Amino acid sequence: MAEALIAVRFVHFLAAMGAFGIGAFRVYGLAGESSTRQTAAYGELLRVLHRAMTSCALTALLTALAMVPCVAAEMAGSTAVGLDPQTWRLVLTDTTFGRTWCWHIGFAMVLLVLCLQPPRRVTDGAATLAALLLLASLGWVGHAAVDHAGGIGHVINQMTHLTAAGLWLGGLAPLGLLLRRATAADGMAYGELARAVLPHFSRVGYAAVAMVALTGAVNSILLVGSVAALAETGYGRLLALKILLFLTMVALALINRCQLVPRLRDAAAVPVALWALYRSVVGEQALGLAIVAVVSVLGTWPPAIEAMPMH
């Protein structure tokens, strides 16, 4: 059942980050572009993003529900017991995880209901807020919720970490959709929209990356504790892989911002620059998937600070 828990966690994290990333992208990337708001490309992109966010919301709710039997099986140490609905009830009502997870499931339900409404500015804004609550509430469970000398500060740090990751990793999904359309043979209108959106994404990306790095460093200190634990424990080595993947993503993002985005100012170079950006964003997305996969495993392992012998 451990493999099922990791798989469900992986899909759930992707769905939660995707929902918030798409919702936030519509706010900071598209809401302010009055010059492109009346174009057919703008309207079609909003419809595509609305459908994508709805799919993320549905997936998040289904995987949040699927997490209950997986966690129940882990707690009971038995797959058969974990599949008993009575065990689910006990987990949800008699454990700290369960009571917290009920709120999380509630946020997922609210998000889906809002996403199923016709697209309007009010409901879109409310859906983005619900997606933020869904993603940030993941910080209420897991290692951050266990006292590793961080207390409530660790929970707040983890919530901030998740929010920043959603802005960056989740925002790559709508950016990729836009760039894919912009690189099509008839994608000139989407290309103009991409040129308008990319500076906004870059500015938000800078802040998100910095916050991910800062909060990630705090998490590492609280959960690993020492360089020795980073090297000598399975948790520490897997975390080191996550850090390496993160640094590779940052390097790709810097290439995008410093070399490719400035080339969009030259009309003649726009098609080639958009193709290069699209390929780079696909690479960032692949690295992001790998990071989420690592996180999904780490959440099921005891932190390195617990595995190291006390001196």
Rosetta blueprint (number, residue, H / E / L):
1 M L
2 A H
3 E H
4 A H
5 L H
6 I H
7 A H
8 V H
9 R H
10 F H
11 V H
12 H H
13 F H
14 L H
15 A H
16 A H
17 M H
18 G H
19 A H
20 F H
21 G H
22 I H
23 G H
24 A H
25 F H
26 R H
27 V H
28 Y H
29 G H
30 L H
31 A L
32 G L
33 E L
34 S L
35 S L
36 T L
37 R L
38 Q L
39 T L
40 A H
41 A H
42 Y H
43 G H
44 E H
45 L H
46 L H
47 R H
48 V H
49 L H
50 H H
51 R H
52 A H
53 M H
54 T H
55 S H
56 C H
57 A H
58 L H
59 T H
60 A H
61 L H
62 L H
63 T H
64 A H
65 L H
66 A H
67 M H
68 V H
69 P H
70 C H
71 V H
72 A H
73 A H
74 E H
75 M H
76 A H
77 G L
78 S L
79 T H
80 A H
81 V H
82 G H
83 L L
84 D L
85 P H
86 Q H
87 T H
88 W H
89 R H
90 L H
91 V H
92 L H
93 T H
94 D H
95 T L
96 T H
97 F H
98 G H
99 R H
100 T H
101 W H
102 C H
103 W H
104 H H
105 I H
106 G H
107 F H
108 A H
109 M H
110 V H
111 L H
112 L H
113 V H
114 L H
115 C H
116 L L
117 Q L
118 P L
119 P L
120 R L
121 R H
122 V H
123 T H
124 D H
125 G H
126 A H
127 A H
128 T H
129 L H
130 A H
131 A H
132 L H
133 L H
134 L H
135 L H
136 A H
137 S H
138 L H
139 G H
140 W H
141 V L
142 G L
143 H H
144 A H
145 A H
146 V L
147 D L
148 H L
149 A L
150 G L
151 G H
152 I H
153 G H
154 H H
155 V H
156 I H
157 N H
158 Q H
159 M H
160 T H
161 H H
162 L H
163 T H
164 A H
165 A H
166 G H
167 L H
168 W H
169 L H
170 G H
171 G H
172 L H
173 A H
174 P H
175 L H
176 G H
177 L H
178 L H
179 L H
180 R H
181 R H
182 A H
183 T L
184 A L
185 A L
186 D L
187 G L
188 M H
189 A H
190 Y H
191 G H
192 E H
193 L H
194 A H
195 R H
196 A H
197 V H
198 L H
199 P H
200 H H
201 F H
202 S H
203 R H
204 V H
205 G H
206 Y H
207 A H
208 A H
209 V H
210 A H
211 M H
212 V H
213 A H
214 L H
215 T H
216 G H
217 A H
218 V H
219 N H
220 S H
221 I H
222 L H
223 L H
224 V L
225 G L
226 S L
227 V H
228 A H
229 A H
230 L H
231 A H
232 E H
233 T L
234 G H
235 Y H
236 G H
237 R H
238 L H
239 L H
240 A H
241 L H
242 K H
243 I H
244 L H
245 L H
246 F H
247 L H
248 T H
249 M H
250 V H
251 A H
252 L H
253 A H
254 L H
255 I H
256 N H
257 R H
258 C H
259 Q H
260 L H
261 V H
262 P H
263 R H
264 L H
265 R H
266 D L
267 A H
268 A H
269 A H
270 V H
271 P H
272 V H
273 A H
274 L H
275 W H
276 A H
277 L H
278 Y H
279 R H
280 S H
281 V H
282 V H
283 G H
284 E H
285 Q H
286 A H
287 L H
288 G H
289 L H
290 A H
291 I H
292 V H
293 A H
294 V H
295 V H
296 S H
297 V H
298 L H
299 G L
300 T L
301 W L
302 P L
303 P L
304 A H
305 I H
306 E H
307 A H
308 M L
309 P L
310 M L
311 H L
